[in-house]
Amino acid sequence: MTHPLVSSEGAVEFLNLPAPRTEGGMPLLNALHNRRSTRSFARRPLDDTLLSTLLWAAFGINRPDTGFRTAPSTRNCQEIDLYVALPEGLYVLEPLVWRLRLVTGEDLRAATGLQDYVSTVPLNLVYVSRLSKLDEADKPLRQFYTALDAGYISQNVYLFCAASGLATVARGLLDRRALARAMRLDPDQRVILAQSVGFPA
Ligand SMILES: Cc1cc2nc3c(=O)[nH]c(=O)nc-3n(C[C@H](O)[C@H](O)[C@H](O)COP(=O)(O)O)c2cc1C
């Protein structure tokens, strides 16, 4: 089934995201009760508003006057980019214009992990760090902080999924070098973590 944001011709260069929902939802404590990792997904895609709201919850801008985000980042470096691997192609989130930009029309879902379900789940998020945005001079500390920053985004996704009846699992088990090549990343970028999202099977 074609994702609703994609034209019938296939992947399009920019997918303009509808406004996300930024109010309501399940009470936080209930979402914490529901939070879990799930590795079994239906093939049904997320509709465009659900996708937009997922991305906003993950790492959208929640204070437009300052450009601050829904997840914290070390010294507000905002060095993590959200890549979205859909059947129609790989996209990267442009948070300021609130759209997805096409990176490649290839279906890279299978490349985002080493477990069977990653190739059929409707979407895989990949958290990619742009190291030069981190102003920490010490390399191990840069890696430490950027891993933390990705963790906050991942937990936002876990809680949004728990509150929205979606299934998700964070994934560190991946071939980062092969994935970076497939994703056309440049030498300044590092794959930190992936996360599958879909409806439960
Ligand atoms: C950084 C990180 C990496 C993970 N990597 C994987 C993974 O590669 N594959 C997987 O199936 N689960 C992965 N998980 C999910 C954990 O296995 C899961 O969180 C743990 O078993 C506890 O289950 P729960 O999330 O349902 O509480 C990862 C979790 C984290 C936080």
PDBQT file of the ligand as one rigid body, heavy atoms in Angstrom, charges set to zero:
ROOT
HETATM    1  C1  LIG A 301      19.923   1.615  23.279  1.00  0.00    +0.000 C 
HETATM    2  C2  LIG A 301      18.990   0.439  23.051  1.00  0.00    +0.000 A 
HETATM    3  C3  LIG A 301      19.250  -0.450  22.035  1.00  0.00    +0.000 A 
HETATM    4  C4  LIG A 301      18.372  -1.506  21.786  1.00  0.00    +0.000 A 
HETATM    5  N1  LIG A 301      18.614  -2.336  20.739  1.00  0.00    +0.000 NA
HETATM    6  C5  LIG A 301      17.716  -3.290  20.437  1.00  0.00    +0.000 A 
HETATM    7  C6  LIG A 301      17.880  -4.068  19.256  1.00  0.00    +0.000 A 
HETATM    8  O1  LIG A 301      18.823  -3.891  18.487  1.00  0.00    +0.000 OA
HETATM    9  N2  LIG A 301      16.964  -5.015  18.992  1.00  0.00    +0.000 N 
HETATM   10  C7  LIG A 301      15.882  -5.235  19.797  1.00  0.00    +0.000 A 
HETATM   11  O2  LIG A 301      15.079  -6.114  19.477  1.00  0.00    +0.000 OA
HETATM   12  N3  LIG A 301      15.693  -4.512  20.921  1.00  0.00    +0.000 NA
HETATM   13  C8  LIG A 301      16.569  -3.542  21.244  1.00  0.00    +0.000 A 
HETATM   14  N4  LIG A 301      16.365  -2.735  22.338  1.00  0.00    +0.000 N 
HETATM   15  C9  LIG A 301      15.175  -2.938  23.175  1.00  0.00    +0.000 C 
HETATM   16  C10 LIG A 301      15.544  -3.620  24.503  1.00  0.00    +0.000 C 
HETATM   17  O3  LIG A 301      15.855  -4.980  24.268  1.00  0.00    +0.000 OA
HETATM   18  C11 LIG A 301      14.366  -3.474  25.460  1.00  0.00    +0.000 C 
HETATM   19  O4  LIG A 301      14.209  -2.117  25.791  1.00  0.00    +0.000 OA
HETATM   20  C12 LIG A 301      14.565  -4.287  26.706  1.00  0.00    +0.000 C 
HETATM   21  O5  LIG A 301      14.488  -5.682  26.430  1.00  0.00    +0.000 OA
HETATM   22  C13 LIG A 301      13.514  -3.980  27.767  1.00  0.00    +0.000 C 
HETATM   23  O6  LIG A 301      12.213  -4.187  27.226  1.00  0.00    +0.000 OA
HETATM   24  P1  LIG A 301      11.133  -3.020  27.281  1.00  0.00    +0.000 P 
HETATM   25  O7  LIG A 301      11.605  -1.891  26.382  1.00  0.00    +0.000 OA
HETATM   26  O8  LIG A 301       9.857  -3.633  26.760  1.00  0.00    +0.000 OA
HETATM   27  O9  LIG A 301      11.031  -2.555  28.694  1.00  0.00    +0.000 OA
HETATM   28  C14 LIG A 301      17.226  -1.690  22.607  1.00  0.00    +0.000 A 
HETATM   29  C15 LIG A 301      16.981  -0.786  23.646  1.00  0.00    +0.000 A 
HETATM   30  C16 LIG A 301      17.851   0.279  23.859  1.00  0.00    +0.000 A 
HETATM   31  C17 LIG A 301      17.530   1.258  24.965  1.00  0.00    +0.000 C 
ENDROOT
TORSDOF 0
